[in-house]
Amino acid sequence: MTDDDNAGWNAAKNVFGSDLRHFLCIWHVHKNWHLKIQQYIKDKEQQAEIYCLLCAAMDAKTETLYNKYIPRSFSAEIIMHKSRFPPVF
């Protein structure tokens, strides 16, 4: 896990090889959510709603709770536009 700096990521790749998974710290996840939401959704109320859903989903401890916060239509919308977002896993 890094704090999203290229120097740390490049150093890890040099030491451990390029077959690594890159995880961002929670602060950078939230920062990137805000940037992407503002970039693609102009309505402030919708921005807030989507951000709250993402936060609730991230904190969900079970799949049932996750599904409660992320409606299927929302998941389908994200999947449809997944090329706009960096890969997670």
C-alpha positions in Angstrom: 0.0 0.0 0.0 1.3 3.4 -0.9 0.3 7.0 -0.5 0.0 7.4 -4.3 3.4 8.7 -5.0 5.3 7.5 -8.0 8.6 7.3 -6.3 7.4 4.8 -3.7 5.6 2.7 -6.3 8.6 2.6 -8.6 10.9 1.7 -5.7 8.6 -1.2 -4.8 8.6 -2.5 -8.4 12.4 -2.3 -8.6 12.8 -4.3 -5.4 9.9 -6.8 -5.7 9.4 -6.9 -9.5 6.5 -5.7 -11.6 4.0 -8.4 -10.6 2.6 -6.3 -7.7 -0.8 -5.2 -6.6 -1.1 -1.5 -5.8 -3.4 -0.5 -3.0 -4.0 3.1 -2.0 -4.4 4.3 1.5 -8.0 5.2 2.5 -7.2 9.0 2.3 -6.2 8.7 -1.3 -9.2 6.5 -2.1 -11.5 9.2 -0.8 -9.6 11.9 -2.6 -9.8 10.1 -5.9 -13.5 9.4 -5.4 -14.2 13.1 -4.9 -12.2 14.0 -8.0 -13.9 11.4 -10.3 -17.4 12.1 -9.0 -16.9 15.8 -9.6 -15.5 15.2 -13.0 -18.3 13.0 -14.2 -21.4 14.2 -12.2 -22.2 17.8 -12.2 -25.3 17.8 -9.9 -24.0 18.5 -6.3 -26.8 16.6 -4.7 -26.1 13.5 -6.8 -22.4 13.8 -6.1 -23.1 13.8 -2.3 -25.5 10.8 -2.7 -23.0 8.7 -4.7 -20.1 9.6 -2.3 -22.2 8.5 0.7 -23.1 5.2 -1.1 -19.5 4.5 -1.8 -18.5 5.2 1.8 -21.2 2.9 3.1 -20.3 0.2 0.7 -16.6 0.4 1.6 -17.5 0.1 5.3 -19.9 -2.8 4.7 -18.8 -5.9 6.7 -20.9 -8.4 4.7 -22.0 -8.9 1.1 -25.6 -8.4 2.2 -24.7 -4.9 3.7 -22.8 -4.0 0.6 -25.7 -4.9 -1.7 -28.0 -2.8 0.6 -25.9 0.3 -0.1 -25.0 -0.3 -3.8 -28.2 -0.9 -5.8 -27.8 -3.2 -8.8 -28.5 -0.3 -11.2 -25.7 1.7 -9.7 -23.3 -1.3 -10.0 -24.4 -1.8 -13.6 -23.6 1.9 -14.3 -20.2 1.6 -12.8 -19.4 -1.5 -14.8 -20.6 0.2 -18.0 -18.1 3.0 -17.4 -15.3 1.0 -15.8 -12.8 2.2 -18.4 -12.9 5.7 -16.8 -11.6 4.3 -13.5 -8.3 2.6 -12.6 -8.3 -1.1 -12.0 -8.7 -2.1 -8.3 -7.6 -5.7 -8.3 
